């Protein structure tokens, strides 16, 4: 009888990697002063605000800072909630880390954004912010495209760098919504055409589209 075969038969079955991961203990993570100072010392970093259209840069910088302590894993679901019946200490640590992360996010958003951070889980709160700031509908793209097209470089060459950066930011925000469609460009052109002689109507239509983000340009072209 083969001894190798006997050894294989008696060997313990392999434990799937996902089960091994779920049983790993969760340690407490501290929000370091370095995380706060990295943001506060960055003159270009602004608290998250829908009116500033700064979600792309804000979220990128926040994820970068949270990677210092791997707290970013809590935003993506990379750290599953431990089973309190099996490891109550890990569950307490997980809840503590989650609360710290939500608090850190609250410290770097405008008051209008804090409603989305009242949710229990940091991952759910992050997803709510993402939904709020991306895919808002064509009128948001229209407004951003209009702003981008209204920019012109002044004679002062020293200001060109800042203007170029603003144009890049606007393009990032435009495509964060979705790839501009034929309907989006039609809305841009139609609303722009109303600006000189019918600005009041243009304002009313813009407000209408803001309140009804799913409608198309039919109302403008009819």
N, C-alpha and C positions, 0 to 999 in steps of 0.2 A: 504493500500500500504506500502510495506516495506521501511523504511527510509534508511536501509543499501543498498538496491538495488539502490535507488535514488542517494545516495552518490557515489556509484561505477560508476554510469552512468555519473555523472558530473565530476568525477575525471579526471585530465589531463593525457594524455597517457604518459607512461614511455619513457624517452629519452634514446636511446641506449648508452651504456658506451663509444663506440667508438666516438660518436658525442660529448659527454661531454669532452673527451680527446682532441679532435681537437680544442675545443674552449678555452682551458686553455691558459692564457697569457704566453708568453716566456720572461724570464728575462735575463738581461745581465749577463754573467759569466766571471769572471776574471781568467786569467792564473796566478796562484800564484807562488811566488818565491819558495815555497816548492816543487812544481812540478818539477821545474828545478833542484833544489838542490838534490832532491831524486835521480835523474838520474846522475848528475855530481859527486855526492859523492859515487856512486857505481862503484868501480874500474872494475867490471866485465861487466858493461853495455857498449856496443859499438854501434856506429851509424849503422843503417841498411845498409848492403852491400851484394849484391848477392854472391860475391866471398867468403865472410866469412860464408855463410850459417847460418846466425844468425837470420833469420826471426822468428822461434818459440819462442826463448827467448826474442827477441826484441818486438814482438807484445804482448806477455804476459805481459811484464813489462810496455809497453806503456798503455795498457788497465787498468792495475792496478793503474797507476799514474793518468790517466784521470778520474777514478772513484772517485777521491777526490772531483771533482766538477761536476760529472755526465756528463762530456763532451763525455764520451764514448757512450752515447745515440745517439749522432750525427753520429757516425760511423756505427751504426746498423740500422739507420732509425727510432729510437725510438722517435725522436722529428720531427714530420711532419712540412713541410714548411707552416707557417701561411698564411692565405688569406689576402693579403694586403688591399683589398677592405673592409674587415671587421675589421681588427686589424693591421693598418700600423705600430704601435709601436712594436708589437710582430715580425712583419716581419723584421724590422730594427735590432732588437735585435738578431733574428735568423741568419741573414746574418753576423752580427758582430761576433757572437759566432763561426760560421762556418769558417770565415776568420782567427780568432785567432787559431782555432784548426789546420787548414791547415798549418799555420805558425809554430805552435809548432811541428808538424810532420816534416816540412822542416828542423827545427833546429837539428833534430836527425837522419838524413839520409845522406849518402854519395851523392856526386854530381850526380852520375849516376842514383840515385833513384828519383831525383827531377822532372824528366819529368812526372812521374806518379802523382805528386802533383800539376801539373799545371791545373788540372781539377777543375771545379767550386765548386762541393760539396765534403765535406769531406768523405761522405759515398761512393761516386763513386771512389774517390782517394784511399781509403782504400781497396776497392774491387779490384782495379787495382794492388795494391801492393800484395795483396793476390794471385791474378792470376799469377803475375810475379814470386813469390817465392815458390808457391806450384804447384804440377802437372806439372813439367818442362819436363817430359819425362824420359825414362829409363836410359839415359846416365848420368844424374845427380845422380841417385841412384847408378849407377855403380861406379862413382867417389867417392861417399861418402863411399860405402862399401869397396872399395879398400883402402881408407884412414884408415878406421876403422881396417881393417885386417893387415895393415902395422904397427900398434901401438904395441909396446912391453914395458913392465915395466922395468925400469933400476934397477941397484943394490941399488940406493939411494931410500930407502923406503919413505923418506919425499916427494918425487915427485909423489908417487902413487895416492894420493888424486886428484891432478890436472889432471892426466892422466885418472883416472876413470870418472871425470867430463866431460872431452873431449869425451870419449867414449859414455857417456850418451847423450851428445849433438848431436853427430853424429847419434846415433840410433833414436833420436827424428826427426832429419832432414830426415833421410832415410824413415821413415814411414809417414812423413808429405807429401811426394810425393805420395805414395800409398803403399799398401802391395807388397813387392817384389815378382815378378812372376818367373816362370820357365825361361822365356826369359831373364829377368834381370840377373838372376844368370848365365845363359849361357854366356851372354856378359861379366860379371865379369871374369869368368874363361878363356874365349877365349882371352880377352885383356891381362889378366895377363900372359897367356902362351906366348904371343908375346914379352913380356917385355925384356927377356934376349938376344935373337938372332935377333929380328926384331922390336926393339923399334921405329924405324922411321915409320914403317908400323902401329904400335900401335898408335903412335901420330896422323898419318893421319886419321885412322879410328875413333879415339876419336873426332877429329875435325869435321869429317863428321857427326857423331851422334849428336854433339852439334848443328850443323847447321840444322839437320833434326831430331828433337826430336820425330817425330811420326813413324819413321821406326823401324823395329824389327832387330833381330840378324841374319837374313838370309844372309846378305853380309859377315858376319864373318864365318859362318859355311859352306858356299858353296865352 
